[in-house]
Amino acid sequence: MRWCLSLLLFCFLAVVHALSSSGSRLLVVLEDADEKDSYSTFWGDLEARGYKLSFESPKSNQLSLFEHGERAYDHVLLLPPRSKGFGPTLSPKNIIEFMNKDGNVLLALSGKSTTPSAISSLLLELDLHLSTDRSSVVVDHFNYDALSAVEKHDILLLQRPGQLRDDTKPFFGGEGVLAFPRAVPHTLGDSNPLLAPILRAPATAYSYSPKEDAGSVEDVLATGSQLALVSAMQSRNSARFTLLGSAESLQDQWFTATVKSPGDGEETETANREFAKQLTAWTFKETGVLKVGDIEHHLADNGDTTSELNPKIYRIKNETVFSIEVSEYNYDGYIPFEVPSNDALQLEFTMLSPFHRLNLQPTGKTHNSTIYSTKFTVPDQHGIFSFRVNYKRPFLTNIEEKHEVTVRHYAHNEYPRSWKITGGWVWIAGLWSVVGGFLAFVFVWLYSAPTSTAPTTKKMQ
């Protein structure tokens, strides 16, 4: 009996444990098996959050992202290869197809080796650009670890990103210092609006190739904040891709390393472990995932509590109420979604173009969602209209809801009577005065005796 209860308790804990909202199957592509132990803390953190890790070499013949036309994994973590690429199984075309099927990808680069051209081709597909010299790293002579990079200055010390949203739950923010050893820089293009930088290089940093013998660098890819170290892209189907410029920042030695800024800086421990948790949680859809619950629209009560819910037909000038429930996934379950104070969740009541664009206001909460509502008057235009909610923001999955309804004119017995319209009383009075005058004329004409036209004669006596 005890083992049955233990088994039930274990199953219950496995169910309620933190899991990604899109699945727990994680493929880790690692070419050098000897490096696996260098990331043991990172693997342990992922498994503790419910992920099922599958380690494969890019040279494995059994490696495949798809099985029977569907995704074989929910997420892919690509660690930098030492060879020329990941092979035909992980070609840029297959990775893009994996994302088109709602798969999520985290790609980590390393300045220890030259970035393969296949990876550069994949990043170009997403409008992410590496230096023409694929062995370049980021160097900063003012923000480096004075304990381990005294000469090369290629281990950057960076403050964690600030709040990327105006709320109390930043995805990547927090206090602490990040250590980025031998980070590979990249820049963001202008043709992909879905890209967003997470962590940029300091203003004093620049791209440098260790192969150069010259003491000074004249031609560089970019400098300062033009260089991005961590960037993210969320596609239109909400699949996520994250580019991490330093794979070494995920290793055990940098999770608990003690670093020191140049000058009189104090020694402090890095916050790489917490940042890695936040980065993987967002990439693998543990955070920033929005879900729509019940959507309701109906006539305003106006004393009538029998109005139909979600009717298919409305009449022009009806008072209408619309509401939508929105939840946000946060590590281990859905919580009520709070729209930031500098943003708005909007409803469009549209035909070919919006007739109404209204801000939805929070009007209630359930145990895991927030109810947003608004009230408006149906426009004086008949046709096929749509209730549309189109909410697309960086680092949040997209909300696209569309519900069509028909708007009709007044029926013949729904128009207000003429005597109820005070502005028409003058015309009504004019009408009845004409009718009354005509009837008076007819009455007088009918009942008036005609004058005699016969000649009068006198009798002779």
Disulfide bonds with the S-S distance in Angstrom:
none
